[in-house]
């Protein structure tokens, strides 16, 4: 997919900031330098920098320039877990099977979410496995207007959640955790009895004002431990 130039510029600097190549307080090149480097108009550069500022990655200071944002010391956030990494840490083999659904939603069935109903969503449904045994079902929507490159992403060997954590920073998240029983379709996917007890996790994330993803996950009772980290050092990268 050929991304617009402003999006490629945004991704270039987003990657450098998230990797630590550009640390907090580092100054980005001037708009004139970026225009020369990318051979583009000021409007294109401004659009890229504005997107980085909206995501909370940079601070734009009038007459001073653009700087990598420093962590907000008093901010409180909950880590978004990488399920594959957690399974591997337990010494188990992990895989994600995206065999249930992968399609571009036409805007009919979608979650209640802060996203324009005219924007198509990538709908993904699959199952997480540990040592070859299913332990979690996942149904996810991704705003492809905000993350167009996900349309071509290959989830062989990893899950959509892992891909998002590695490629897309988030600035705001809502999580809702309940206990429930597996529906007929969920029970078939997890190879358990109808109504089997599950932990249900629903999560929505945003990058600035842009909705990124909504996911609903069902974990079999006793098969998964949800651990959250709170504090100023909490990760904000997925």
N, C-alpha and C positions, 0 to 999 in steps of 0.2 A: 504494500500500500504506500503510495506517495503522499506523505504528510505535507501540509502547508509549511512554508519556510519558518514562520513564527513558531510553529509547534516543534519543529526540529531544533530551533535555537533554545526554546524552553527546555526540551529534553536534554540537550547538551549540558546546560548549566545545572539542571536538576540532578543529573547523574553525578556531576563533579561535586556538588554540594553534599549529596547523600553518601557518596563514597569517602568523603573527608578530604578530597583533593583541594577543595575550597573550604576552609574552616570558618567558624563564626567570626565576624568582623572583617573578613577579607573583602577587598573592594573588587567589584567586577569591572571589566573594561568599560570605557566611556561609550556612549551611544555612537559617537562618530567612529570609534575604533571597531565597534561591532558592525556598523554599516559597511565599513571597508572590508572587514574580514569575511562577512557573509554576502557581500555585494548586493545589498538590499536597501530599501527605503527606510527612513526614520520610523514610519508608521509600523513597519514589520517588527523592528527592534522593540519599539514601545509596547506592542501587543505581547511580545514574549516576556518582557520584564514585568508588565502588569500581571500576567498570569503567575509568574513566580512570586510576586508580592501578595497576590490573592491567596496563594497556597501557604503563605507565612514563611517562605524560604529566604526572602530578601527584604531589606528595608530600603526604600527609595527616599533619598534626602535631597530636598531642593537645593540646587547649587553645589551640593557636595558629591553626589553620585549615588551608586547603588552598592549596597553591602550585604554580605551574607548575614542573615538574621541570627542573633544570639538566642540561646534557649531562654524561654520565659520561666524564670526561677520559681514562680508561684503556681505555674500551671500544673494541674493534676490530670493524669491520663491513665487509661488502662491499656496494657499491651494487647495487641491482637495476636493470638497464638498462631504459630506455624505448625499445623497438625503433623505434617510429615516429619519435621524436625523433632517434635515431641515423641513420636513413635520410635524414631531412630535412637533417641536418648534412652529409651527403655530397653534397647537391645533387640528390637523387633524389626523385621523387614516391612517396608511401607510401599503401598502403591495406591493410586487413585484411578478408578475406572469411570471415564466420562461416556458411559454407554447408554445412559437413559435419555439424555436430551442435549442437543446443541443446536440452537436455532435463533434467528433474529426475530424478536417479538414484534408483531405488527401493532402493538399498542392497545390490545384488548385486555388480556389478563396480565396485570402487573401489580406489585405491592403498593401500599400507601406510602408515598415517598416524595421528597421534595425534588421532583424532576418533571419537566414539561411532558405532558402526555403525548405530544407529537414526536418526541424524541424516541427513536427505536432503542430497545434494550436487547443485549445479548443474553439469552436464557440458557443456563447450564444446569444439568442435573446428573449426579453421579454418586458413587459410593467410595468411601475410604476403607482400606484394608490394612490389617496388621497381621503379619505372618500368614497371609492368605485368607484370613477370616474377616468378613465385613463387620465393621463396628460403628460406622456412621454414614448416614444418608445426607446428601447436600443438594439444595436447590438454590441457585444464585441468579441474580440479575445484575448486569453491568451496563452502565451508561456509556455506550460506544461513542457518543459525541465528546465525552471527556477522555475516553481511553480507546481511540480508534484502532490502535495497534493490536488490541486484544482479539480482534476479529481473525487475525492470522496467527495467533499464538498457538504453539504446540504444547499440549498438556501431557504428553507421553512422559511418564515417570514422575510427574509432579501435579499438584492440584492448581485450579484457578486461584485459590487463596494464596498459595505460595508465590505464584507469578505476580499477583498484585502487590504482595509485601516486598518483592524484589524490585518492582518497577514503578510503583505509584505511591507517593507520599500521601498521608491523610492528615487533616487538621482537626477533624471533629468526628466522633463516633457515638452511636447509641447502641446499647446492648440490652436485650430482654431475655431472661432465663426462666424457664418454667419446666414443670414435669408433665409428661403427656404419655399417651399410648400410641403405638405405631398403627397407622392406617393400613388398609389392605395393600395399597401400592408400596408403602414404605416397608411393610412386613415382608413382602416378596423380595424387595431389593436387599433387605438385611437378612433374609432367610430365617425369620423368626415367626412366632405365632402372632396373629392379629391381636392388637392391643398390648403387645409386649411393652413393659415400662421403659421410657426413654427420657433423657435429658434433652430439652429443646433449647437451642440458642439461636436467637434472631439478632442480626447485627446490621446496622446501616453506617456507611462512612461517607464523608465529604472531604473535598479538597477546596478550602475556601467556601464559596457558595455553590460549587459544582458537586452534584451527587456522583459518587463513584460506584458503590456496589451495595446491594442488599442481599443478604444470605440467610437462609434458614437451614440449620443443621440439627439432626437427631442423632444422639449418641446412645447406644445401648447401655442400660443401667449396669454399672459395675465394670464397664469396658473403657471408661475415659475419666480422667480427673482434670477439672477446669481450674487452672491456677491463674490468678490475676496479680499484677504488680502495679502498685500505685505510688506516685511520687514524681518529683521534678525530673528524675532520670528515666521516666517511662518512655519507651520507643514510640516514635510517630512516623513510621515509615511504611505503612501499608494499608 
